[in-house]
Amino acid sequence: METSMSFRRRLFDKGLRALVWICSGSVCALLAILIGYILYRGVGGLTWELLSSQTSYIKDTIGILPNILNTVYIILVAMVIVLPLGVGAAIYLTEYASNQKLVSVIEFATETLAGIPSIIFGLVGMLFFVQLLSLKAGILAGGLTLVIMILPTIVRTTQESLKTVPQSYREGALGLGAGKWHMIRTVVLPNAIDGIVTGCILAVGRIVGESAALLFTAGFGLVLHNFWESLRSSSATLTVALYVYASERGETTVAFSIAVILLALTLLLNLFANMMGKRLKKY
């Protein structure tokens, strides 16, 4: 009887293990197929002219340099604003807030904010930033809209990372005479930097892949602007340009080439974020 039960248990464990491997392999295969198909359709369309010029109706040329720069601009604007807000809010909720009801309300609000469709953020951003505040469609209005979208991600990931730091670290620092803020700055944050970097990577990924909200706030402009001009001028990011070329112009080859650039840009940004996280942790 015991031998039969042991055999069934081993068979059940092997079956579950095989199912896990099948699921994992399926996910990896789907990812490989998706990336492979994008590379197959898009790499052939990548040319130096496409990457280093702008679209011109007179010369009948297509270039995505303005869109690459606009994507970098909007990442910088959004992250410079959202990082202090998100990390500061997480530090307050985790380390300073004593009213648990208030903490619960704020956490519920952030979770609700994270579940709102991006098109709603775009409409609200257009009404508030573009029309009410008269910022005009551009990188600034689009960046502020994205700040509202990615703020819950930064807050929640930073909170969870701060909670993983052992309480004994805090007690030891305070016992040695460190102040509250000095303890947070020198003990808690360095040990939570991995989670903060993870939140940044997720936020950057959403910024790079966002199009619905930016259609109403950043605009469709394909003209090359410098950073200051792009803040209040219609400036299409790579995802918006991909939408325009794929749906309105029927340039599927250009759209797949932009998708390849998006994949490469996301990979580079993630590597840069990981490198910065390791350096900050050493510091």
LOPA-174134 format. One record per atom (N, C-alpha, C): residue in one letter; x, y, z. Coordinates in steps of 0.2 Angstrom, whole numbers, plus 5000, padded with zeros to 4 digits. Layout:
BEGIN
aXYZ;...
% end
This chain:
BEGIN
m500449945000;m500050005000;m500450065000;e500950065004;e501450125005;e501850134998;t502050074995;t502350084989;t501950114984;s501350094983;s500850114978;s500750194979;m500650214986;m500650284987;m501250324985;s501850294987;s502450334985;s502550334977;f502350284974;f502350284966;f501950334964;r501350344966;r500850394964;r501050464965;r501350474971;r501650534973;r502250554968;r502650514967;r503250524962;r502950544955;l502450504953;l502150514947;l501850584946;f501450594952;f501150664952;f501650724952;d502150714955;d502750764955;d503050774949;k503150714945;k503450714939;k503050754934;g502350734934;g501850764930;g501850844931;l501850864937;l501850934938;l502450964936;r503050934937;r503650964935;r503650964927;a503450914924;a503350914916;a502950974914;l502350984917;l501851034916;l502251104916;v502551114922;v502951174923;v503451194917;w503851144915;w504351144910;w503951164903;i503351134902;i503051144896;i502751214896;c502551244901;c502251304902;c502851354901;s503451344904;s503951384904;s504251384896;g504351324894;g504551324887;g504051364882;s503451354883;s502951384878;s503051464879;v503151494885;v503251564885;v503851584882;c504351544883;c505051564880;c504951554872;a504651504870;a504551494863;a504151554860;l503551574863;l503151634860;l503551694860;l503951704865;l504451764865;l504951764860;a505251704859;a505751694853;a505351704846;i504751684846;i504451684839;i504251764838;l504051794843;l503851864842;l504451904840;i504951904844;i505551944843;i505851924836;g505851854835;g506151834828;g505751864822;y505151864823;y504651884817;y504751964816;i504851994822;i504952074822;i505652084818;l506152044821;l506852054818;l506852034810;y506451984808;y506451964801;y506152014797;r505552044800;r505252094795;r505552164796;g505852174801;g506152244802;g506852264801;v507252214802;v508052224801;v508152244794;g507852214789;g507952234782;g507852304780;g507352334784;g507152404782;g507652454786;l508052434790;l508452484794;l509052504789;t509052574788;t509552604784;t509852664788;w510452684786;w510652744790;w510252804788;e509952814782;e509552864781;e508852864785;l508652804787;l508052804791;l508152824798;l508752804800;l508952824807;l509252894808;s509452924803;s509852994804;s509453054801;s508853044798;s508553094795;s507853104797;q507453154795;q506753164796;q506353154790;t505753144791;t505253134786;t505153194782;s505153194775;s505153254771;s504653234765;y504153274765;y503653264759;y503953284753;i504353334753;i504653364747;i505153314744;k505653294748;k506153244746;k505853174745;d505253164748;d504953094748;d505353044751;t505553064757;t506053024762;t505653004768;i505852954772;i505652934778;i506152934783;g506152964789;g506652964794;g506352964801;i506652934805;i506352924812;i506852954817;l507352994815;l507753024820;l507353074825;p506953114823;p506553154828;p506153104833;n505853054830;n505553004835;n505952974840;i506552954838;i507052924843;i507252974848;l507353034846;l507553094851;l506953104855;n506353114853;n505753124857;n505653074862;t505753004860;t505652954865;t506152964871;v506752984869;v507252994874;v507053054879;y506853104875;y506653164879;y506053154884;i505553114882;i505053104886;i505153054892;i505653014891;i505852964896;i506253014901;l506653054899;l507053094904;l506553144908;v506053174904;v505653214908;v505153184913;a504953124911;a504453084915;a504853054921;m505453034920;m505852994926;m506153054931;v506353104928;v506553164932;v506053184937;i505453184935;i504853204939;i504653154944;v504553094941;v504153034945;v504653004950;l505253004949;l505752964954;l505753004961;p505853064961;p505753094968;p505053084971;l504553094967;l503853094970;l503753014972;g503852974968;g503752904969;g504152874975;v504752884975;v505252854980;v505052894986;g504952954986;g504752994992;g504152974995;a503652964991;a502952944994;a503052874997;a503452824994;a503552764997;a503952765003;i504452805004;i504752815010;i504352835015;y503952885014;y503452915019;y502952855021;l502652825016;l502152775018;l502452715022;t503152695021;t503452645024;t503752655031;e504052715031;e504552735036;e504252785041;y503852825039;y503552885043;y502852885045;a502452865040;a501752865041;a501552815047;s501152845052;s500952805058;s500152795057;n499752835054;n499052825053;n498952765048;q498852705050;q498752655045;q498152655041;k497652695043;k497052705039;k497252745033;l497652805034;l497852845029;l498252805024;v498752765026;v499152725022;v498752675018;s498252645021;s497752605017;s497452645011;v497152705013;v496852745008;v497252755002;i497952785004;i498352794999;i498552734994;e498652684997;e498852624994;e498252604989;f497652604992;f497052584987;f497052634982;a497152704983;a497152754977;a497752734972;t498352714974;t498852704969;t498652634965;e498352584969;e498152524965;e497652544960;t497152584962;t496652604957;t496852644952;l497352684953;l497652724948;l498052684943;a498352624945;a498652584941;a498252544936;g497552534938;g497152494934;g496752534929;i496852604928;i496452644924;i496752634917;p496352624912;p496652624905;p497052684903;s497552674899;s497952724897;s497552784892;i497052764889;i496752814885;i496352864889;i496152844895;i495852884900;i496352934902;f496952914903;f497552964905;f497653014900;g497652984893;g497753034888;g497153084887;l496553064888;l496053114888;l496053164894;v496253144900;v496253184905;v496853234905;g497453204902;g498053244901;g497953294896;m497553284890;m497353334885;m496953384888;l496453364892;l495953424895;l496353464900;f496753434904;f497053464910;f497653504908;f498153464905;f498853494904;f498853544897;v498453514892;v498553544886;v498053604885;q497353594887;q496853644887;q496853694893;l496753664899;l496753704905;l497353744906;l497953704906;l498553744908;l498853774902;s498653764896;s498853794890;s499653774889;l499753714890;l500453694889;l500653674881;k500153664877;k500153644871;k500353564870;a500253534865;a500353464864;a501153464863;g501453424867;g502253414866;g502453364872;i503153364872;i503453324877;i503353334884;l503253404886;l503053414893;l502353394895;a501853404891;a501253384892;a501153304892;g501553274887;g501553204887;g501953174893;g502453204895;g502853174901;g502453184907;l502153234908;l501753244914;l501153194915;t500853184909;t500353134909;t500653064910;l501253044908;l501552984909;l501752974917;v501953034920;v502053034927;v501553004931;i500953034929;i500353004933;i500252934932;m500352904926;m500252834924;m500752794928;i501352814928;i501852764931;i502052774938;l501752834941;l501852844948;l501652784952;p501052754951;p500952694956;p501452634955;t501752624949;t502252574948;t502852584953;i503052654952;i503652674956;i503552664964;v502952684966;v502752684973;v502752614976;r502352574972;r502252504975;r502852464975;t503252464969;t503852424969;t504352454974;t504352514975;t504852544980;t504652524987;q503952524989;q503652504995;q503852434997;e503752394992;e503852324993;e504652304994;s505052344991;s505752334992;s505952364998;l505652415001;l505852445007;l505652395013;k505052365012;k504852315017;k505252255018;t505652235012;t506052175013;t506752195017;v506852255018;v507452265022;v507352245029;p507752205032;p507652175039;p507552235044;q507052225049;q506952275054;q507652285058;s507952235059;s508552235063;s509152285060;y509152295054;y509552345051;y509352415053;r508752425054;r508552495056;r508652505063;e508552455067;e508652455074;e509352465076;g509752425072;g510552435073;g510752505072;a510552535066;a510752595065;a510552655070;l509952645072;l509652695077;l510052685084;g510152615085;g510552605091;g511252635092;l511552645086;l512152675085;l512152745085;g511552775086;g511552845086;g511352885080;a511152845075;a511052875068;a510352905069;g510252965065;g509552995065;g509052955060;k508452975060;k507952935056;k508152945049;w508253005046;w508353015039;w509052985037;h509552995042;h510252965040;h510152885040;m509752855044;m509752785044;m509352765037;i508852795035;i508552785029;i509052795023;r509352845023;r509852865017;r510452815017;t510652795022;t511352755022;t511252685023;v510652665026;v510552585027;v509952565023;v509352595024;v508752565021;v508852565013;l508952625010;l508952635003;l509452594999;p510052595002;p510552554998;p510352474998;n510052455003;n509752385003;n509152374999;a508852424997;a508252424993;a508252444986;i508952454984;i509052484978;i508852444972;d508852374973;d508752324968;d507952334966;g507552344971;g506852344970;g506652414966;i507052464968;i506952534965;i507152534958;v507652504956;v507852494949;v507352454945;t507152404949;t506652364945;t505952404943;g505752444948;g505252494947;g505352534941;c505952564941;c506152614936;c506152574929;i506452514929;i506452474922;i505652464920;l505252444925;l504552434923;l504252504920;a504452554924;a504152624922;a504352644915;v505052634914;v505352654907;v505052604902;g504952544903;g504652504898;g503952524896;r503552544901;r502852574900;r502852644896;i503352684897;i503452744894;i503652734887;v504152684885;v504352674879;v503752644874;g503352594878;g502852564874;g502152604874;e502152654877;e501452694877;e501352734871;s500752724869;s500552764863;s499852804863;a499352764867;a498652794867;a498652864871;a499052864876;a499052924880;a499352984877;l499952964873;l500353014870;l500053044863;l499553004860;l499153034854;l498853094856;f498553104862;f498253164864;f498653214867;t499253194870;t499653244874;t500253264870;a500653214867;a501253234864;a501153254857;g500653224854;g500553244847;g500853194842;f500753214835;f500953174829;f501553204826;g501853254828;g502353294824;g502953254823;l503153254817;l503753214814;l504353254813;v504253324815;v504853374813;v505353364819;l505953374817;l506553374821;l506553444825;h506553434832;h506553494837;h507153474842;n507453534844;n507853524850;n507453504856;f507853494862;f507453474868;f506953534870;w507153594870;w506753644873;w506153664868;e506253654862;e505753664857;e505253604858;s505453544859;s505053494859;s504553494865;l504753524870;l504353524876;l503653554875;r503553604870;r502953634869;r502753634861;s503053584858;s502853574851;s502653494850;s502253484845;s501953424843;s502553374842;s502653324845;s503253284845;s503053204846;a503053164840;a502853094840;a503453054843;t503253014848;t503752964850;t503852904845;l504252854846;l504252794842;l503652754841;t503352754847;t502652714847;t502152744843;v502152814844;v501652854840;v501752844832;a502452854831;a502652854824;a502452784821;l502552734825;l502452664822;l501652654821;y501252684825;y500552684824;y500352724817;v500652784817;v500552824811;v500752784804;y501352764804;y501652724798;y501252664797;a501052624802;a500652564801;a499952574799;s499552614802;s498852624801;s498652674796;e499052734796;e498852784791;e499152784785;r499752764785;r500152774779;r500352704775;g500152644779;g500252584776;g500952564775;e501452594779;e502152584778;e502352524783;t502152464782;t502252414787;t503052394788;t503452404783;t504152394783;t504452444788;v504252504787;v504452554792;v504252544799;a503652524800;a503352504806;a503752454810;f503852394806;f504252344809;f504952364811;s505252414807;s505952434808;s505952474815;i505352514816;i505352554822;i505252504828;a504852454827;a504852404832;a505552374834;v505952364829;v506652334831;v506952394835;i506952454833;i507252504837;i506952514844;l506352504845;l506052504851;l506352444856;l506352384853;l506652324856;l507452344858;a507752374854;a508452384855;a508552444861;l508152494860;l508152544865;l507952524872;t507452484872;t507252454879;t507752414882;l508152374878;l508652334880;l509252374883;l509352424879;l509952474881;l509752514888;l509152534888;l508952564894;l508952524900;n508752464899;n508752414905;n509452394907;l509852384903;l510552374904;l510852434908;f510652494906;f510952554909;f510652564916;a510052544917;a509752554924;a510052504928;n510152444926;n510552394930;n511252414932;m511552444927;m512252464929;m512252524934;m511752564933;m511652624938;m511452594945;g511052544945;g510852514952;g511452484955;k511852444951;k512452414955;k512952474957;r513052524954;r513452574956;r513252614962;l512552624962;l512252654968;l512252614974;k512252544973;k512252504979;k512952494982;k513452504977;k514152504980;k514252564984;y513952624981;y514052684984;y513752694991;
% end
